[in-house]
Amino acid sequence: MAITLTTESPLQDEIRELVAELNEHLLTLSPPEFCFHLTVEQMAEPGVTVWVAREAGKAVACGALKRHTDRIGEVKRMYTRPDWQGQGIGRRVLGEIVSTAITDGLEELVLETGDRHPAAWAIYEKAGFVRCGPVLDYPDSEYSVFYHKQLAA
């Protein structure tokens, strides 16, 4: 089956379930105080765009772009369900986020991910993200890994 990728409202039961699955997974890897989740309500706020990948109508992955200023955006809520990992879906979602950030005129993308997410690191690094120190208002923590990607000079 073909994977479709569209922007959607996160305020759907199926997307709530996908995000809950993501949250549950992240809590197995990091202490709760170092899991910086956006709720689906926060994902639905102006300035946030959510992409959902579907196969045969079933939501299998997601990712979001949160605009902090007219210069800086943040990659959030990247997740691919286990049965669909390794098929390049996360890379496609991230590509849409980067393309939209460029179209929107953002100069930089940043993100925080966990210290036990090597598959995510590989996707980000292949997309040109570089490790850096803490970004935005995230605390410096042994549980976090930070990345940035310069989009414009």
C-alpha positions in Angstrom: 0.0 0.0 0.0 1.1 3.6 -0.6 1.7 6.0 2.2 -0.1 9.3 2.0 1.2 12.3 3.9 -1.1 15.3 4.6 -1.5 18.1 7.1 -4.3 17.3 9.5 -5.9 18.5 12.7 -4.6 16.6 15.7 -8.0 16.8 17.3 -9.2 13.5 15.9 -9.6 10.3 18.0 -7.1 8.4 15.9 -4.4 11.1 16.2 -5.0 11.3 19.9 -4.4 7.6 20.1 -1.2 7.9 18.0 0.1 10.7 20.2 -0.8 8.7 23.3 1.2 5.8 21.9 4.1 8.2 21.3 3.9 9.6 24.9 3.8 6.1 26.4 6.9 5.0 24.4 8.8 8.2 25.4 8.0 7.6 29.1 9.8 4.2 28.9 13.0 6.0 27.8 13.1 9.2 29.9 11.9 10.4 33.3 8.6 12.3 33.0 10.1 15.6 33.9 12.4 15.3 30.8 9.6 14.4 28.4 8.6 17.7 26.7 5.3 16.7 25.1 2.9 19.0 23.2 -0.6 17.9 23.9 -2.9 17.5 20.9 -4.6 20.7 22.0 -1.3 22.5 21.8 -0.6 20.8 18.5 -3.9 22.4 17.2 -2.9 25.9 18.2 -2.1 28.6 15.5 1.6 28.4 14.5 1.7 24.6 14.6 1.3 22.4 11.6 0.8 18.6 12.0 1.6 16.0 9.3 0.0 12.6 9.4 1.2 9.7 7.3 -1.5 7.1 6.5 -1.5 3.7 4.9 -4.9 2.5 3.7 -6.5 5.2 5.8 -4.7 4.2 9.1 -2.5 6.8 10.8 1.0 5.3 11.0 3.2 8.3 11.7 3.2 12.0 12.6 5.3 15.0 13.0 4.8 18.8 13.6 6.4 22.1 13.0 5.9 24.6 15.8 6.8 28.2 14.9 8.3 30.1 17.9 9.2 33.3 16.1 9.3 34.5 12.5 12.8 33.2 12.5 12.9 29.9 14.5 10.8 26.8 14.2 10.9 23.6 16.2 10.4 20.0 15.0 8.0 18.3 17.4 6.0 15.0 17.9 8.0 12.9 15.4 6.8 9.3 15.6 6.4 6.3 13.4 4.5 3.2 14.7 6.9 0.2 15.1 5.4 -1.9 12.3 6.1 1.0 9.8 9.6 2.0 11.0 12.5 1.5 8.6 10.4 2.5 5.5 11.5 6.1 5.2 8.2 7.5 6.6 9.9 9.6 9.3 12.3 11.0 6.7 9.3 12.0 4.5 7.6 13.7 7.4 10.8 15.5 8.4 11.2 16.6 4.7 7.8 18.2 4.7 8.6 20.0 7.9 11.8 21.4 6.5 10.2 22.3 3.2 7.4 24.2 5.0 9.8 26.0 7.3 11.8 27.2 4.2 8.6 28.2 2.4 7.5 30.1 5.6 10.8 32.0 5.6 12.1 30.5 8.8 15.9 30.8 9.2 16.5 27.9 11.6 14.9 24.7 12.9 15.7 23.3 16.3 14.7 20.2 18.2 15.1 18.3 21.4 15.1 14.5 21.5 16.0 11.9 24.0 19.4 10.4 24.8 18.1 6.9 23.8 16.8 7.6 20.3 19.6 6.6 17.9 17.2 6.0 15.0 15.9 9.5 15.4 19.4 10.9 15.5 20.2 9.2 12.2 17.1 10.7 10.5 17.9 14.2 11.8 21.6 14.0 10.9 20.9 12.7 7.4 18.6 15.7 6.9 21.4 18.1 7.8 20.7 18.7 11.5 23.7 19.3 13.7 24.0 18.6 17.4 24.2 21.6 19.6 23.7 22.8 23.1 20.3 23.4 24.6 17.8 25.2 22.4 14.8 27.5 23.3 14.0 27.2 27.0 14.9 23.5 27.4 17.1 22.6 30.4 20.5 21.1 29.8 20.0 17.5 30.8 21.7 14.2 30.4 18.4 12.9 29.0 18.2 15.4 26.1 20.0 15.7 22.8 19.6 19.0 20.9 19.9 19.7 17.2 19.6 22.7 14.9 19.6 23.2 11.1 20.3 26.6 9.5 17.8 27.3 6.7 18.8 30.8 5.7 21.8 33.1 6.2 
